[in-house]
Amino acid sequence: MHKYIIVPLYIILFLLIVLNGCSEDSNPVNGDNTTHFEAIGLYLIESGDTIVSYLGGTVTGQIEVTDSTETPLIFVKFLSDDGTVGTPQGAEHSLQLTVADTSTAEPETHQGEDWEFHIKGKQIGQTTLEISIFHNDHPDFVSRPIPIIVN
């Protein structure tokens, strides 16, 4: 009788250990090995001013650049799900910038302590920019399209 109870109990215990140990949503702040950065929004800062915010699925602001020039350095700061503002840490994270029409504008990235980039205006017009946090080979965060205006 006891062996009919013990075998299912061992199976349940084994499954709980395996399923708990493989969670991708572990919080690195609490000492887990997973280093996903849980961003829920972002701010683009140019010359000390916030020019674009992306919060709650809404983009406010735009990037403006003159034809044949580039913007001053634009810093990316992400809002995490716990309310802190910063950038992902570690070499497994990278910034990806995707411009819809690269004949209108093109990004140039700089990664250091702060994630930063320029937008170079190539011809007068409008396009959009999507900003992603890549973790190894997959995105952990992708913004909605951010307007770029080239004057």
OpenMM code with the backbone's topology and positions (N, CA, C; nanometers):
from openmm import Vec3, app, unit

residues = "MET HIS LYS TYR ILE ILE VAL PRO LEU TYR ILE ILE LEU PHE LEU LEU ILE VAL LEU ASN GLY CYS SER GLU ASP SER ASN PRO VAL ASN GLY ASP ASN THR THR HIS PHE GLU ALA ILE GLY LEU TYR LEU ILE GLU SER GLY ASP THR ILE VAL SER TYR LEU GLY GLY THR VAL THR GLY GLN ILE GLU VAL THR ASP SER THR GLU THR PRO LEU ILE PHE VAL LYS PHE LEU SER ASP ASP GLY THR VAL GLY THR PRO GLN GLY ALA GLU HIS SER LEU GLN LEU THR VAL ALA ASP THR SER THR ALA GLU PRO GLU THR HIS GLN GLY GLU ASP TRP GLU PHE HIS ILE LYS GLY LYS GLN ILE GLY GLN THR THR LEU GLU ILE SER ILE PHE HIS ASN ASP HIS PRO ASP PHE VAL SER ARG PRO ILE PRO ILE ILE VAL ASN".split()
positions = [
    Vec3(0.0824, -0.1197, 0.0000),
    Vec3(0.0000, 0.0000, 0.0000),
    Vec3(0.0863, 0.1254, 0.0000),
    Vec3(0.1942, 0.1256, 0.0796),
    Vec3(0.2790, 0.2442, 0.0874),
    Vec3(0.3527, 0.2715, -0.0430),
    Vec3(0.3902, 0.1661, -0.1155),
    Vec3(0.4627, 0.1925, -0.2390),
    Vec3(0.3732, 0.2549, -0.3455),
    Vec3(0.2430, 0.2368, -0.3398),
    Vec3(0.1518, 0.3018, -0.4335),
    Vec3(0.1401, 0.4518, -0.4064),
    Vec3(0.1660, 0.4919, -0.2852),
    Vec3(0.1618, 0.6332, -0.2489),
    Vec3(0.2980, 0.6989, -0.2707),
    Vec3(0.4050, 0.6285, -0.2406),
    Vec3(0.5399, 0.6853, -0.2461),
    Vec3(0.5834, 0.7123, -0.3901),
    Vec3(0.5561, 0.6239, -0.4840),
    Vec3(0.5993, 0.6425, -0.6224),
    Vec3(0.5377, 0.7696, -0.6831),
    Vec3(0.4061, 0.7918, -0.6746),
    Vec3(0.3517, 0.9175, -0.7283),
    Vec3(0.4061, 1.0406, -0.6551),
    Vec3(0.4323, 1.0279, -0.5271),
    Vec3(0.4874, 1.1388, -0.4501),
    Vec3(0.6265, 1.1752, -0.5015),
    Vec3(0.7112, 1.0770, -0.5302),
    Vec3(0.8439, 1.1027, -0.5864),
    Vec3(0.8346, 1.1655, -0.7260),
    Vec3(0.7400, 1.1212, -0.8059),
    Vec3(0.7221, 1.1775, -0.9396),
    Vec3(0.6809, 1.3238, -0.9300),
    Vec3(0.5881, 1.3563, -0.8433),
    Vec3(0.5433, 1.4944, -0.8256),
    Vec3(0.6576, 1.5811, -0.7755),
    Vec3(0.7333, 1.5327, -0.6790),
    Vec3(0.8467, 1.6073, -0.6248),
    Vec3(0.9517, 1.6325, -0.7331),
    Vec3(0.9822, 1.5327, -0.8137),
    Vec3(1.0781, 1.5471, -0.9224),
    Vec3(1.0315, 1.6523, -1.0227),
    Vec3(0.9039, 1.6472, -1.0620),
    Vec3(0.8503, 1.7441, -1.1581),
    Vec3(0.8536, 1.8863, -1.1021),
    Vec3(0.8249, 1.9040, -0.9759),
    Vec3(0.8303, 2.0367, -0.9150),
    Vec3(0.9716, 2.0943, -0.9183),
    Vec3(1.0697, 2.0126, -0.8901),
    Vec3(1.2095, 2.0581, -0.8915),
    Vec3(1.2518, 2.0949, -1.0333),
    Vec3(1.2212, 2.0120, -1.1314),
    Vec3(1.2609, 2.0373, -1.2699),
    Vec3(1.1908, 2.1611, -1.3246),
    Vec3(1.0608, 2.1721, -1.3053),
    Vec3(0.9862, 2.2855, -1.3595),
    Vec3(1.0266, 2.4166, -1.2929),
    Vec3(1.0540, 2.4164, -1.1653),
    Vec3(1.0958, 2.5377, -1.0962),
    Vec3(1.2362, 2.5795, -1.1383),
    Vec3(1.3244, 2.4881, -1.1650),
    Vec3(1.4623, 2.5186, -1.2017),
    Vec3(1.4783, 2.5687, -1.3441),
    Vec3(1.3794, 2.5530, -1.4308),
    Vec3(1.3918, 2.5916, -1.5708),
    Vec3(1.3161, 2.7190, -1.6053),
    Vec3(1.2748, 2.7928, -1.5092),
    Vec3(1.1969, 2.9132, -1.5346),
    Vec3(1.2815, 3.0200, -1.6007),
    Vec3(1.2352, 3.0759, -1.7167),
    Vec3(1.3061, 3.1839, -1.7845),
    Vec3(1.2756, 3.3184, -1.7225),
    Vec3(1.1721, 3.3272, -1.6404),
    Vec3(1.1307, 3.4549, -1.5845),
    Vec3(1.1880, 3.4780, -1.4459),
    Vec3(1.2944, 3.4099, -1.4107),
    Vec3(1.3564, 3.4297, -1.2810),
    Vec3(1.4088, 3.5715, -1.2696),
    Vec3(1.4149, 3.6206, -1.1485),
    Vec3(1.4574, 3.7580, -1.1249),
    Vec3(1.6039, 3.7605, -1.0863),
    Vec3(1.6937, 3.8193, -1.1683),
    Vec3(1.8356, 3.8192, -1.1373),
    Vec3(1.8688, 3.8997, -1.0125),
    Vec3(1.7839, 3.9920, -0.9733),
    Vec3(1.8095, 4.0696, -0.8528),
    Vec3(1.8055, 3.9797, -0.7296),
    Vec3(1.7255, 3.8749, -0.7338),
    Vec3(1.7121, 3.7844, -0.6202),
    Vec3(1.8118, 3.6700, -0.6234),
    Vec3(1.9138, 3.6781, -0.7095),
    Vec3(2.0204, 3.5792, -0.7074),
    Vec3(2.0042, 3.4633, -0.8025),
    Vec3(1.9010, 3.4611, -0.8851),
    Vec3(1.8862, 3.3538, -0.9821),
    Vec3(1.9870, 3.3726, -1.0945),
    Vec3(2.0110, 3.2678, -1.1736),
    Vec3(2.1096, 3.2733, -1.2804),
    Vec3(2.0588, 3.3398, -1.4074),
    Vec3(1.9290, 3.3519, -1.4268),
    Vec3(1.8738, 3.4094, -1.5484),
    Vec3(1.8914, 3.5603, -1.5461),
    Vec3(1.9273, 3.6198, -1.6607),
    Vec3(1.9558, 3.7627, -1.6635),
    Vec3(1.8644, 3.8371, -1.7600),
    Vec3(1.7396, 3.7982, -1.7689),
    Vec3(1.6443, 3.8725, -1.8512),
    Vec3(1.6187, 4.0071, -1.7861),
    Vec3(1.6114, 4.1113, -1.8674),
    Vec3(1.5812, 4.2463, -1.8201),
    Vec3(1.4367, 4.2723, -1.8559),
    Vec3(1.3510, 4.2887, -1.7580),
    Vec3(1.2080, 4.3038, -1.7809),
    Vec3(1.1706, 4.4497, -1.7988),
    Vec3(1.1897, 4.5038, -1.9196),
    Vec3(1.1547, 4.6426, -1.9497),
    Vec3(1.0072, 4.6515, -1.9874),
    Vec3(0.9444, 4.7629, -1.9445),
    Vec3(0.8048, 4.7869, -1.9803),
    Vec3(0.7890, 4.9204, -2.0540),
    Vec3(0.8991, 4.9942, -2.0680),
    Vec3(0.8950, 5.1221, -2.1365),
    Vec3(1.0351, 5.1755, -2.1558),
    Vec3(1.0447, 5.2955, -2.2162),
    Vec3(1.1765, 5.3559, -2.2362),
    Vec3(1.1660, 5.5066, -2.2466),
    Vec3(1.2811, 5.5700, -2.2305),
    Vec3(1.2975, 5.7141, -2.2497),
    Vec3(1.4160, 5.7352, -2.3423),
    Vec3(1.4037, 5.8294, -2.4370),
    Vec3(1.5160, 5.8709, -2.5200),
    Vec3(1.5544, 6.0105, -2.4749),
    Vec3(1.6816, 6.0261, -2.4387),
    Vec3(1.7301, 6.1513, -2.3822),
    Vec3(1.8366, 6.2091, -2.4734),
    Vec3(1.8143, 6.3342, -2.5178),
    Vec3(1.9068, 6.4042, -2.6073),
    Vec3(1.9426, 6.5376, -2.5419),
    Vec3(2.0721, 6.5620, -2.5229),
    Vec3(2.1209, 6.6867, -2.4626),
    Vec3(2.0537, 6.7144, -2.3277),
    Vec3(2.0300, 6.6089, -2.2501),
    Vec3(1.9718, 6.6234, -2.1171),
    Vec3(1.8204, 6.6306, -2.1127),
    Vec3(1.7535, 6.6356, -2.2284),
    Vec3(1.6075, 6.6446, -2.2338),
    Vec3(1.5476, 6.5143, -2.2847),
    Vec3(1.4353, 6.4730, -2.2246),
    Vec3(1.3628, 6.3564, -2.2740),
    Vec3(1.2874, 6.3983, -2.3995),
    Vec3(1.3246, 6.3382, -2.5137),
    Vec3(1.2595, 6.3744, -2.6398),
    Vec3(1.1510, 6.2739, -2.6779),
    Vec3(1.1613, 6.1502, -2.6269),
    Vec3(1.0620, 6.0467, -2.6552),
    Vec3(1.0421, 5.9645, -2.5292),
    Vec3(0.9156, 5.9312, -2.5010),
    Vec3(0.8870, 5.8328, -2.3970),
    Vec3(0.7935, 5.7277, -2.4557),
    Vec3(0.8114, 5.6066, -2.4114),
    Vec3(0.7262, 5.4950, -2.4529),
    Vec3(0.6791, 5.4281, -2.3247),
    Vec3(0.5550, 5.4557, -2.2870),
    Vec3(0.4990, 5.4049, -2.1623),
    Vec3(0.3579, 5.3539, -2.1869),
    Vec3(0.3282, 5.2392, -2.1326),
    Vec3(0.1941, 5.1841, -2.1463),
    Vec3(0.1511, 5.1631, -2.2902),
    Vec3(0.2466, 5.1356, -2.3788),
    Vec3(0.2150, 5.1122, -2.5196),
    Vec3(0.1978, 5.2386, -2.6019),
    Vec3(0.2199, 5.3573, -2.5401),
    Vec3(0.2020, 5.4841, -2.6097),
    Vec3(0.3355, 5.5547, -2.6281),
    Vec3(0.3630, 5.5966, -2.7515),
    Vec3(0.4836, 5.6730, -2.7829),
    Vec3(0.4478, 5.8207, -2.7788),
    Vec3(0.5271, 5.8978, -2.7035),
    Vec3(0.5100, 6.0424, -2.6961),
    Vec3(0.6404, 6.1072, -2.7404),
    Vec3(0.6333, 6.1974, -2.8372),
    Vec3(0.7517, 6.2660, -2.8881),
    Vec3(0.7998, 6.2052, -3.0183),
    Vec3(0.9116, 6.2600, -3.0681),
    Vec3(0.9696, 6.2129, -3.1943),
    Vec3(1.1170, 6.2501, -3.1979),
    Vec3(1.1889, 6.1857, -3.2883),
    Vec3(1.3290, 6.2183, -3.3133),
    Vec3(1.3323, 6.3097, -3.4352),
    Vec3(1.3967, 6.4251, -3.4206),
    Vec3(1.4092, 6.5182, -3.5333),
    Vec3(1.5558, 6.5331, -3.5699),
    Vec3(1.5825, 6.5321, -3.7013),
    Vec3(1.7181, 6.5454, -3.7517),
    Vec3(1.7122, 6.6219, -3.8834),
    Vec3(1.8188, 6.6933, -3.9124),
    Vec3(1.8279, 6.7674, -4.0382),
    Vec3(1.8920, 6.6779, -4.1437),
    Vec3(1.8458, 6.6918, -4.2665),
    Vec3(1.9005, 6.6164, -4.3790),
    Vec3(2.0526, 6.6319, -4.3849),
    Vec3(2.1221, 6.5233, -4.4060),
    Vec3(2.2685, 6.5167, -4.4201),
    Vec3(2.3447, 6.5499, -4.2924),
    Vec3(2.2793, 6.5449, -4.1771),
    Vec3(2.3474, 6.5620, -4.0481),
    Vec3(2.3059, 6.4474, -3.9569),
    Vec3(2.3565, 6.4495, -3.8358),
    Vec3(2.3139, 6.3493, -3.7388),
    Vec3(2.2735, 6.4175, -3.6088),
    Vec3(2.1901, 6.3482, -3.5325),
    Vec3(2.1453, 6.4017, -3.4051),
    Vec3(2.2616, 6.4049, -3.3067),
    Vec3(2.2494, 6.4873, -3.2024),
    Vec3(2.3419, 6.4698, -3.0902),
    Vec3(2.3219, 6.3285, -3.0352),
    Vec3(2.4092, 6.2857, -2.9470),
    Vec3(2.3987, 6.1531, -2.8875),
    Vec3(2.2637, 6.1379, -2.8179),
    Vec3(2.1941, 6.0292, -2.8454),
    Vec3(2.0660, 5.9975, -2.7817),
    Vec3(2.0897, 5.8793, -2.6887),
    Vec3(2.0588, 5.8978, -2.5606),
    Vec3(2.0744, 5.7929, -2.4606),
    Vec3(1.9413, 5.7199, -2.4438),
    Vec3(1.9475, 5.5858, -2.4328),
    Vec3(1.8288, 5.5038, -2.4102),
    Vec3(1.8285, 5.4609, -2.2639),
    Vec3(1.7195, 5.4894, -2.1959),
    Vec3(1.6981, 5.4437, -2.0582),
    Vec3(1.5677, 5.3666, -2.0563),
    Vec3(1.5691, 5.2473, -1.9997),
    Vec3(1.4516, 5.1621, -1.9963),
    Vec3(1.3857, 5.1683, -1.8591),
    Vec3(1.2542, 5.1620, -1.8582),
    Vec3(1.1762, 5.1525, -1.7354),
    Vec3(1.1492, 5.0050, -1.7124),
    Vec3(1.1926, 4.9532, -1.5968),
    Vec3(1.1719, 4.8115, -1.5678),
    Vec3(1.0396, 4.7917, -1.4962),
    Vec3(0.9973, 4.6670, -1.4873),
    Vec3(0.8681, 4.6371, -1.4261),
    Vec3(0.8643, 4.6682, -1.2769),
    Vec3(0.9798, 4.6880, -1.2134),
    Vec3(0.9804, 4.7244, -1.0713),
    Vec3(0.9902, 4.8759, -1.0501),
    Vec3(0.9842, 4.9544, -1.1601),
    Vec3(0.9827, 5.0993, -1.1500),
    Vec3(1.1179, 5.1674, -1.1593),
    Vec3(1.2258, 5.0916, -1.1726),
    Vec3(1.3575, 5.1536, -1.1853),
    Vec3(1.3855, 5.1893, -1.3314),
    Vec3(1.4711, 5.2885, -1.3487),
    Vec3(1.5102, 5.3329, -1.4823),
    Vec3(1.6588, 5.3025, -1.4990),
    Vec3(1.6950, 5.2367, -1.6084),
    Vec3(1.8348, 5.2033, -1.6331),
    Vec3(1.8510, 5.1266, -1.7623),
    Vec3(1.9621, 5.0558, -1.7722),
    Vec3(1.9909, 4.9751, -1.8904),
    Vec3(2.0288, 4.8346, -1.8461),
    Vec3(2.0057, 4.7353, -1.9312),
    Vec3(2.0446, 4.5978, -1.8971),
    Vec3(2.1956, 4.5875, -1.8776),
    Vec3(2.2358, 4.5019, -1.7883),
    Vec3(2.3769, 4.4792, -1.7614),
    Vec3(2.4191, 4.3443, -1.8189),
    Vec3(2.5439, 4.3349, -1.8594),
    Vec3(2.5975, 4.2078, -1.9070),
    Vec3(2.6121, 4.2023, -2.0572),
    Vec3(2.7116, 4.1274, -2.0994),
    Vec3(2.7445, 4.1167, -2.2422),
    Vec3(2.6387, 4.0414, -2.3216),
    Vec3(2.5498, 3.9671, -2.2547),
    Vec3(2.4483, 3.8919, -2.3277),
    Vec3(2.3323, 3.9799, -2.3745),
    Vec3(2.3298, 4.1069, -2.3310),
    Vec3(2.2272, 4.2010, -2.3745),
    Vec3(2.2848, 4.2965, -2.4783),
    Vec3(2.2042, 4.3300, -2.5779),
    Vec3(2.2482, 4.4272, -2.6775),
    Vec3(2.1298, 4.5112, -2.7231),
    Vec3(2.1629, 4.6300, -2.7712),
    Vec3(2.0643, 4.7227, -2.8233),
    Vec3(2.0487, 4.6984, -2.9723),
    Vec3(1.9247, 4.6859, -3.0185),
    Vec3(1.8999, 4.6732, -3.1616),
    Vec3(1.8069, 4.7861, -3.2035),
    Vec3(1.8483, 4.8584, -3.3078),
    Vec3(1.7707, 4.9684, -3.3629),
    Vec3(1.7274, 4.9309, -3.5034),
    Vec3(1.5983, 4.9397, -3.5324),
    Vec3(1.5457, 4.9042, -3.6636),
    Vec3(1.4708, 5.0232, -3.7209),
    Vec3(1.5253, 5.0816, -3.8278),
    Vec3(1.4611, 5.1934, -3.8963),
    Vec3(1.3823, 5.1370, -4.0136),
    Vec3(1.2560, 5.1786, -4.0252),
    Vec3(1.1686, 5.1251, -4.1299),
    Vec3(1.2181, 5.1603, -4.2696),
    Vec3(1.2637, 5.2841, -4.2901),
    Vec3(1.3107, 5.3273, -4.4218),
    Vec3(1.4514, 5.3842, -4.4071),
    Vec3(1.5516, 5.3019, -4.4339),
    Vec3(1.6906, 5.3456, -4.4161),
    Vec3(1.7377, 5.4399, -4.5265),
    Vec3(1.6548, 5.4645, -4.6274),
    Vec3(1.6916, 5.5666, -4.7254),
    Vec3(1.6580, 5.7068, -4.6724),
    Vec3(1.5758, 5.7152, -4.5674),
    Vec3(1.5402, 5.8426, -4.5050),
    Vec3(1.6307, 5.8740, -4.3864),
    Vec3(1.6560, 5.7744, -4.3014),
    Vec3(1.7401, 5.7931, -4.1824),
    Vec3(1.8068, 5.6612, -4.1475),
    Vec3(1.9191, 5.6721, -4.0782),
    Vec3(1.9956, 5.5525, -4.0444),
    Vec3(2.0530, 5.5663, -3.9033),
    Vec3(2.0483, 5.4592, -3.8229),
    Vec3(2.1033, 5.4668, -3.6882),
    Vec3(2.2532, 5.4355, -3.6854),
    Vec3(2.3210, 5.4918, -3.5872),
    Vec3(2.4600, 5.4583, -3.5581),
    Vec3(2.4667, 5.4347, -3.4079),
    Vec3(2.5027, 5.3132, -3.3665),
    Vec3(2.4987, 5.2788, -3.2241),
    Vec3(2.6336, 5.2970, -3.1573),
    Vec3(2.6254, 5.3232, -3.0278),
    Vec3(2.7403, 5.3293, -2.9378),
    Vec3(2.6989, 5.2563, -2.8117),
    Vec3(2.7658, 5.1492, -2.7757),
    Vec3(2.7336, 5.0824, -2.6513),
    Vec3(2.8508, 5.0957, -2.5567),
    Vec3(2.8219, 5.1415, -2.4386),
    Vec3(2.9203, 5.1542, -2.3327),
    Vec3(2.8473, 5.1332, -2.2030),
    Vec3(2.8763, 5.2156, -2.1051),
    Vec3(2.8020, 5.2070, -1.9800),
    Vec3(2.6554, 5.2383, -2.0021),
    Vec3(2.6287, 5.3424, -2.0803),
    Vec3(2.4911, 5.3780, -2.1169),
    Vec3(2.4713, 5.3420, -2.2627),
    Vec3(2.3529, 5.2963, -2.2966),
    Vec3(2.3236, 5.2645, -2.4353),
    Vec3(2.2904, 5.3941, -2.5059),
    Vec3(2.3544, 5.4177, -2.6197),
    Vec3(2.3427, 5.5451, -2.6887),
    Vec3(2.3552, 5.5263, -2.8390),
    Vec3(2.3034, 5.6246, -2.9135),
    Vec3(2.3088, 5.6180, -3.0592),
    Vec3(2.2872, 5.7567, -3.1178),
    Vec3(2.3130, 5.7696, -3.2467),
    Vec3(2.2809, 5.8871, -3.3275),
    Vec3(2.1833, 5.8413, -3.4355),
    Vec3(2.1053, 5.9343, -3.4877),
    Vec3(2.0277, 5.9099, -3.6093),
    Vec3(2.0812, 6.0056, -3.7142),
    Vec3(2.1199, 5.9514, -3.8284),
    Vec3(2.1701, 6.0332, -3.9393),
    Vec3(2.0576, 6.0531, -4.0398),
    Vec3(2.0291, 6.1798, -4.0711),
    Vec3(1.9292, 6.2122, -4.1729),
    Vec3(1.9890, 6.1933, -4.3110),
    Vec3(1.9210, 6.1172, -4.3969),
    Vec3(1.9731, 6.0902, -4.5316),
    Vec3(1.8960, 6.1623, -4.6404),
    Vec3(1.7658, 6.1840, -4.6176),
    Vec3(1.6848, 6.2615, -4.7117),
    Vec3(1.5601, 6.3094, -4.6387),
    Vec3(1.5044, 6.4185, -4.6818),
    Vec3(1.3870, 6.4766, -4.6171),
    Vec3(1.2707, 6.3776, -4.6247),
    Vec3(1.2048, 6.3594, -4.5103),
    Vec3(1.0914, 6.2679, -4.5052),
    Vec3(1.0662, 6.2194, -4.3639),
    Vec3(0.9863, 6.1149, -4.3537),
    Vec3(0.9512, 6.0564, -4.2252),
    Vec3(0.9701, 5.9058, -4.2303),
    Vec3(1.0097, 5.8491, -4.1177),
    Vec3(1.0194, 5.7048, -4.1023),
    Vec3(0.9983, 5.6741, -3.9544),
    Vec3(1.0216, 5.5518, -3.9154),
    Vec3(1.0062, 5.5137, -3.7749),
    Vec3(1.1255, 5.4308, -3.7283),
    Vec3(1.1390, 5.4241, -3.5968),
    Vec3(1.2456, 5.3487, -3.5310),
    Vec3(1.1835, 5.2562, -3.4285),
    Vec3(1.2243, 5.1291, -3.4295),
    Vec3(1.1883, 5.0359, -3.3220),
    Vec3(1.3147, 5.0052, -3.2433),
    Vec3(1.3022, 5.0065, -3.1116),
    Vec3(1.4153, 4.9811, -3.0227),
    Vec3(1.3909, 4.8494, -2.9501),
    Vec3(1.4915, 4.7611, -2.9524),
    Vec3(1.4798, 4.6300, -2.8892),
    Vec3(1.5959, 4.6054, -2.7940),
    Vec3(1.5667, 4.5303, -2.6888),
    Vec3(1.6712, 4.4729, -2.6037),
    Vec3(1.6836, 4.3279, -2.6479),
    Vec3(1.7987, 4.2927, -2.7029),
    Vec3(1.8221, 4.1534, -2.7398),
    Vec3(1.8974, 4.0844, -2.6281),
    Vec3(1.8519, 3.9658, -2.5904),
    Vec3(1.9172, 3.8815, -2.4907),
    Vec3(1.9646, 3.7568, -2.5634),
    Vec3(2.0948, 3.7508, -2.5895),
    Vec3(2.1558, 3.6453, -2.6713),
    Vec3(2.0950, 3.6474, -2.8112),
    Vec3(1.9996, 3.5591, -2.8415),
    Vec3(1.9468, 3.5490, -2.9778),
    Vec3(1.7981, 3.5817, -2.9894),
    Vec3(1.7403, 3.6428, -2.8863),
    Vec3(1.5981, 3.6743, -2.8915),
    Vec3(1.5692, 3.8080, -2.8230),
    Vec3(1.4631, 3.8764, -2.8650),
    Vec3(1.4308, 4.0043, -2.8018),
    Vec3(1.3583, 3.9834, -2.6689),
    Vec3(1.4002, 4.0596, -2.5666),
    Vec3(1.3294, 4.0626, -2.4389),
    Vec3(1.2301, 4.1786, -2.4376),
    Vec3(1.2508, 4.2762, -2.5257),
    Vec3(1.1663, 4.3956, -2.5305),
    Vec3(1.1731, 4.4535, -2.6708),
    Vec3(1.0581, 4.4973, -2.7239),
    Vec3(1.0529, 4.5664, -2.8528),
    Vec3(0.9539, 4.6817, -2.8373),
    Vec3(0.9986, 4.8033, -2.8709),
    Vec3(0.9105, 4.9196, -2.8608),
    Vec3(0.8145, 4.9248, -2.9789),
    Vec3(0.7146, 5.0061, -2.9668),
    Vec3(0.6309, 5.0408, -3.0815),
    Vec3(0.7110, 5.1368, -3.1688),
    Vec3(0.6707, 5.1596, -3.2932),
    Vec3(0.7454, 5.2514, -3.3804),
    Vec3(0.7494, 5.3945, -3.3250),
    Vec3(0.8699, 5.4506, -3.3245),
    Vec3(0.8962, 5.5871, -3.2778),
    Vec3(0.9176, 5.6730, -3.4024),
    Vec3(0.8445, 5.7840, -3.4166),
    Vec3(0.8593, 5.8664, -3.5372),
    Vec3(0.9976, 5.9330, -3.5481),
    Vec3(1.0515, 5.9337, -3.6692),
    Vec3(1.1723, 6.0080, -3.7042),
    Vec3(1.1324, 6.1056, -3.8140),
    Vec3(1.1621, 6.2329, -3.7922),
    Vec3(1.1330, 6.3377, -3.8899),
    Vec3(1.2664, 6.3938, -3.9399),
    Vec3(1.2893, 6.3870, -4.0707),
    Vec3(1.4099, 6.4447, -4.1315),
    Vec3(1.3672, 6.5698, -4.2059),
    Vec3(1.4193, 6.6866, -4.1602),
    Vec3(1.3845, 6.8168, -4.2213),
    Vec3(1.4897, 6.8563, -4.3232),
] * unit.nanometer
topology = app.Topology()
chain = topology.addChain("A")
for resn in residues:
    res = topology.addResidue(resn, chain)
    for name in ("N", "CA", "C"):
        topology.addAtom(name, app.Element.getBySymbol(name[0]), res)
